[in-house]
Amino acid sequence: MNKKEIGFTMEEFQGRIQKVRKSMEERGLSLLLVNTPENIFYLTGHKSPGYYMYMCLVIPLEGEMTLVLRRGEVGNAQVYSWLEGEGLVAYDDTDDPLQKTVDVIMEKGFQGGRAGVEFTSWFLTTKNFLDLQTKLKGAEIVDASGTVEQTRMVKSAKEIEYIETACRIVDKAMAKGIEKIQPGNKEKEVAAAFFSEMCLQGSEYYGTEPYVASGPRAGAMHSSWGERVMQNGESVLLEMAATVNRYHGALMRTAHLGKPSETMKEWAKVCIEALNAAINAIKPGVTSEYVDEACRGVIERAGLYENYRKRTGYSIGIAFAPDWGEGHIMSLQKGDQRLLQPGMVFHMPPALRKLNAYGVGFSETVVVTETGCRVLGNTKRELLIL
């Protein structure tokens, strides 16, 4: 038997499963099929970079759950998940994984009814969905997207602990990367410093790579490092997230080589004021839209909305590539009337950009508390002039 390395108590896992089954009952589901790796991790603890291969957690309304996965991944499941024995069903590379899934469902005594499927999952291909429709006789397949995600919005104390640890790692990695921002150095040297320090401080593989964008490249969102040589008189936009037990904490900062222009100083001032406004607006009972309005309002009053045009922030927590956020679960944005609750965690990255010219941005990862919010990082919130 492999030694277990499970990040949560069975009591916490069982509480999550009970909430999901309550939601299943409310939706009239007798069965839920989960293909999203973050949701599978949330309910079982299973994690592996091999999530690109078919994987399905079969959850009946009553009885034991079963994870159907590639045979080569069983070892990881035995180490990181609480599942064992009949709770793990493997398929060979030459097998039909959909047929294996249906076999498991039938063995659980499924007699037809409403079977919930995650229509929005990136990991349920159209082919596999159509195969499931053909093979699962007598089932009414319905969209159950969000059934697990809604239980993930409010984090437990242990989840927040993992995110805060990730934020501490990011603080240290940011400091190391900034040391490499010098005229004549390449962006890739900054990225290498980020990677090295995050790994040495205990980060796992990330949901998304760090972003290092200098000069005109800073004017494009999600512009990452390359061979470009950093030069005096230009800004460098930095953003990254570290990962602890698949929980992410993120941070964005901006550095400038030499004396910044008046535009750069003004943009940095507006971004920081907008971020501070969002932080000050967060408290239990306010809407997502309310926080967005606080942040966006600063930018709009400065006449810079056309250089912004995005959401204020997004939920952050469990992630596998290609994203480090949980924006599909909840975002701080216009029109979202959902109420903030203690234990929700958000990454808020207000940034201003001019394409092919320059960019500036600052962010924080925060947790909603009983009275407001708490910033989980320690990096100073200012335009760093080097």
C-alpha positions in Angstrom: 0.0 0.0 0.0 1.4 3.4 -1.0 1.7 6.0 1.8 -1.2 8.4 1.7 -0.4 12.1 1.2 -3.9 13.7 1.6 -4.2 17.4 2.2 -7.5 17.4 4.2 -9.2 15.3 6.8 -11.9 12.8 5.9 -14.3 14.9 7.8 -13.7 17.8 5.5 -14.0 15.6 2.4 -17.3 14.1 3.7 -18.7 17.5 4.3 -18.0 18.5 0.7 -19.6 15.4 -0.6 -22.7 15.9 1.5 -23.1 19.4 0.1 -22.8 18.1 -3.4 -25.3 15.4 -2.8 -27.7 17.9 -1.3 -27.4 19.9 -4.5 -27.9 16.8 -6.6 -31.1 16.0 -4.7 -32.4 19.6 -5.2 -31.7 19.2 -8.9 -33.4 15.9 -9.1 -30.3 14.0 -10.0 -29.8 10.3 -9.3 -26.3 10.4 -10.7 -23.5 13.0 -11.2 -20.6 12.5 -13.6 -17.6 14.8 -12.8 -14.9 15.3 -15.4 -13.3 18.6 -14.2 -9.9 17.9 -12.5 -10.4 20.7 -10.0 -13.7 19.2 -8.9 -12.3 15.7 -8.7 -9.5 17.0 -6.6 -11.9 18.9 -4.3 -13.9 15.8 -3.6 -11.2 13.1 -3.5 -7.8 14.7 -3.2 -6.6 13.1 -6.5 -4.0 15.3 -8.4 -1.7 14.6 -11.3 -0.4 16.4 -14.4 -2.0 13.5 -16.3 -5.5 15.0 -16.1 -5.3 15.5 -19.9 -6.4 11.9 -20.2 -10.0 11.0 -19.7 -11.1 10.9 -16.0 -14.6 10.7 -14.5 -15.8 10.6 -10.9 -19.1 8.7 -10.7 -21.2 10.0 -7.9 -24.5 8.2 -7.2 -27.0 10.0 -4.9 -26.4 7.2 -2.4 -23.6 4.7 -2.1 -19.9 4.8 -2.9 -18.2 7.1 -5.4 -15.9 5.7 -8.1 -13.1 7.3 -10.0 -12.6 6.0 -13.5 -9.1 6.9 -14.7 -6.2 5.8 -16.8 -4.3 2.8 -15.4 -1.0 4.8 -15.3 -2.6 7.3 -13.0 -3.8 4.8 -10.3 -0.6 5.2 -8.4 -1.1 8.9 -8.0 -4.7 8.3 -6.9 -3.5 5.8 -4.3 -1.2 8.4 -2.8 -3.1 11.6 -3.0 -6.8 10.6 -2.8 -8.7 8.9 0.0 -10.2 6.5 -2.6 -9.0 2.9 -2.7 -10.0 -0.6 -3.7 -13.3 -0.6 -5.7 -13.3 3.2 -5.5 -10.6 3.3 -8.3 -11.4 1.7 -11.6 -8.7 1.7 -14.3 -8.8 1.5 -18.0 -6.0 0.6 -20.3 -4.9 2.8 -23.2 -6.5 0.4 -25.6 -9.9 0.4 -23.7 -12.9 2.5 -24.3 -13.0 4.7 -21.2 -16.7 5.7 -21.8 -17.7 2.1 -21.8 -15.8 1.5 -18.7 -17.6 4.5 -17.1 -21.0 3.1 -18.2 -20.1 -0.3 -16.8 -19.3 1.3 -13.4 -22.6 3.1 -13.5 -24.6 0.0 -14.2 -22.8 -1.9 -11.5 -24.1 0.6 -9.1 -27.6 -0.4 -10.0 -28.5 2.7 -12.1 -32.0 2.1 -13.4 -32.4 5.3 -15.5 -33.3 8.8 -14.4 -31.6 12.1 -14.5 -27.8 11.9 -14.9 -26.0 15.2 -14.4 -23.0 16.0 -16.6 -20.7 19.0 -16.5 -21.5 20.6 -19.9 -19.0 23.4 -19.3 -16.1 21.1 -18.4 -13.1 21.6 -20.7 -12.3 17.9 -20.1 -15.4 16.3 -21.5 -14.9 16.3 -25.3 -17.8 16.4 -27.7 -17.0 12.9 -28.8 -17.0 11.5 -25.3 -20.3 13.3 -24.6 -21.9 11.8 -27.7 -20.6 8.4 -26.8 -22.0 8.7 -23.3 -25.4 9.6 -24.7 -25.3 6.5 -26.9 -24.1 4.1 -24.2 -26.0 5.2 -21.1 -29.3 3.7 -21.9 -32.4 5.0 -20.2 -30.8 8.1 -18.8 -32.0 11.7 -19.2 -28.7 13.5 -19.5 -28.9 17.0 -18.1 -26.6 19.9 -17.6 -25.2 19.8 -14.0 -22.5 22.4 -14.5 -21.7 24.2 -11.2 -23.0 21.5 -8.9 -19.6 21.1 -7.4 -18.3 24.6 -8.1 -20.9 26.3 -5.9 -19.6 24.4 -2.9 -16.0 25.6 -3.7 -16.8 29.3 -3.5 -16.4 29.6 0.3 -13.0 28.2 1.5 -12.4 26.3 4.7 -9.7 27.4 7.2 -7.3 24.8 5.7 -7.9 25.9 2.2 -7.2 29.5 3.2 -4.0 28.3 4.9 -2.8 26.8 1.6 -3.6 29.9 -0.3 -1.9 32.2 2.2 1.2 30.0 2.1 1.2 30.3 -1.8 1.0 34.1 -1.4 4.0 34.1 0.9 5.9 32.1 -1.7 4.9 34.6 -4.4 6.2 37.5 -2.2 9.6 35.9 -2.1 9.6 35.0 -5.8 8.6 38.5 -6.8 11.5 39.9 -4.8 14.0 37.5 -6.5 12.6 38.3 -10.0 12.8 42.1 -9.4 16.5 41.7 -8.7 17.0 40.6 -12.3 15.3 43.6 -13.7 18.2 45.6 -15.0 19.0 47.3 -18.4 20.7 44.7 -20.6 19.1 41.7 -18.9 16.6 39.5 -20.7 13.0 38.9 -19.7 13.8 35.2 -19.4 16.2 35.9 -16.6 13.4 37.4 -14.5 11.2 34.4 -15.3 14.0 32.0 -14.4 14.4 33.7 -11.0 10.6 33.4 -10.5 10.6 29.7 -11.3 13.6 28.9 -9.2 12.5 30.7 -6.1 8.9 29.4 -6.2 10.2 25.8 -6.6 12.7 26.2 -3.8 10.1 27.8 -1.5 7.7 24.8 -2.0 5.4 25.6 -4.9 4.1 22.8 -7.1 3.6 23.1 -10.8 1.4 26.1 -11.6 -2.0 26.6 -13.3 -0.5 29.3 -15.5 3.1 30.4 -16.1 4.4 33.7 -14.7 4.1 36.8 -16.9 7.1 39.0 -17.6 6.4 41.7 -20.1 8.7 44.7 -20.7 8.4 47.9 -22.8 5.8 47.7 -25.5 5.0 44.1 -24.7 3.6 45.2 -21.3 0.7 46.7 -23.3 -0.7 43.3 -24.2 -2.5 41.2 -21.6 -0.9 37.8 -20.8 2.3 38.6 -22.5 5.0 36.3 -21.2 8.8 36.3 -21.1 11.0 35.9 -24.1 14.4 36.9 -25.4 13.7 40.6 -25.3 16.4 42.8 -23.6 15.0 45.2 -21.0 16.0 48.8 -21.5 16.2 52.0 -19.5 13.1 54.1 -19.6 10.5 51.4 -19.8 8.2 49.5 -17.5 8.2 45.8 -16.7 4.8 44.2 -15.8 5.1 41.2 -13.6 2.3 38.7 -12.6 2.6 35.2 -11.2 0.9 32.6 -8.9 2.4 29.9 -6.7 0.7 26.6 -5.9 0.4 24.8 -2.6 -1.6 21.5 -2.7 -3.2 22.9 -6.0 -4.3 26.1 -4.2 -3.0 29.3 -5.8 -2.1 32.7 -4.6 -1.3 35.4 -7.2 0.4 38.8 -7.3 0.9 41.5 -9.9 3.4 44.4 -9.7 5.1 46.9 -12.0 8.7 48.0 -12.0 10.2 50.9 -14.1 13.8 51.2 -15.2 14.9 54.8 -14.8 12.7 57.9 -14.3 9.1 57.2 -15.2 7.1 59.5 -17.4 4.2 61.5 -16.0 1.8 59.1 -17.8 3.4 56.1 -16.1 3.3 57.7 -12.7 -0.4 58.7 -13.2 -1.4 55.3 -14.4 0.3 53.6 -11.5 -1.4 56.0 -9.1 -4.8 55.2 -10.6 -4.3 51.5 -10.6 -3.2 51.5 -6.9 -6.2 53.7 -5.9 -8.5 51.4 -7.8 -7.1 48.4 -6.1 -7.3 50.1 -2.7 -10.9 51.0 -3.4 -11.8 47.4 -4.2 -10.1 46.2 -1.0 -12.0 48.8 1.1 -15.3 47.8 -0.6 -15.1 44.1 0.2 -17.1 42.9 3.2 -19.8 40.2 3.7 -23.2 41.1 2.2 -22.0 43.4 -0.6 -22.5 42.3 -4.2 -19.8 41.3 -6.6 -20.9 44.2 -8.7 -20.5 46.6 -5.8 -16.8 45.8 -5.5 -16.3 46.1 -9.2 -18.0 49.5 -9.3 -15.6 50.7 -6.5 -12.6 49.7 -8.5 -13.9 50.6 -12.0 -15.2 53.9 -10.8 -11.7 55.2 -9.9 -10.5 54.2 -13.4 -13.6 55.7 -15.1 -13.2 59.0 -13.3 -9.6 59.2 -14.4 -10.8 58.9 -18.0 -8.9 55.6 -18.5 -11.7 53.0 -18.9 -10.8 52.3 -22.6 -7.4 51.2 -21.3 -9.0 48.9 -18.8 -12.3 47.2 -20.0 -12.3 44.1 -17.9 -13.5 42.6 -14.6 -12.1 43.7 -11.3 -11.2 40.2 -10.0 -12.1 36.6 -9.7 -12.3 33.8 -7.2 -9.0 31.9 -6.8 -8.2 28.6 -5.2 -7.9 25.1 -6.8 -6.5 25.1 -10.3 -4.8 23.0 -12.9 -3.5 24.4 -16.2 -4.6 26.3 -18.3 -5.7 28.8 -15.6 -4.8 29.7 -12.1 -8.1 31.3 -11.3 -11.7 30.3 -10.6 -13.4 33.1 -12.5 -15.9 30.6 -13.9 -17.1 30.1 -10.4 -17.4 33.8 -9.4 -16.0 37.1 -10.7 -16.1 40.6 -9.4 -17.8 42.2 -12.4 -20.6 44.4 -13.6 -24.0 42.7 -13.4 -23.0 40.0 -10.8 -25.5 40.4 -7.9 -24.2 37.5 -5.8 -23.3 38.4 -2.2 -19.8 38.1 -0.8 -19.4 35.7 2.2 -16.6 35.2 4.7 -14.2 32.7 3.4 -14.4 33.7 -0.2 -11.0 34.4 -1.8 -10.3 36.7 -4.7 -7.4 37.9 -6.9 -7.9 41.5 -8.0 -5.5 42.7 -10.7 -6.5 46.2 -12.0 -4.2 47.1 -14.9 -4.0 49.8 -17.6 -2.5 49.1 -21.0 -1.8 50.8 -24.2 -1.2 48.2 -26.9 2.4 48.2 -28.3 3.4 51.0 -25.9 3.3 50.2 -22.2 1.3 48.8 -19.3 1.0 49.0 -15.6 -0.8 46.9 -13.0 -1.0 45.9 -9.4 -2.9 43.1 -7.6 -3.6 41.4 -4.3 -5.1 38.1 -3.3 -7.6 38.7 -0.4 -9.9 36.7 1.8 -13.3 38.0 2.8 -13.5 38.1 6.6 -16.4 38.7 9.0 -15.9 42.5 8.9 -14.1 43.2 5.6 -11.1 41.5 4.0 -7.5 40.5 4.7 -4.7 40.9 2.1 -2.7 37.6 2.0 0.5 39.0 0.6 3.1 41.4 2.0 4.7 42.9 -1.1 4.7 46.7 -1.0 2.0 48.3 -3.2 3.9 50.9 -5.2 5.6 51.5 -8.6 9.1 50.2 -8.1 11.6 52.6 -9.7 14.9 50.9 -10.4 
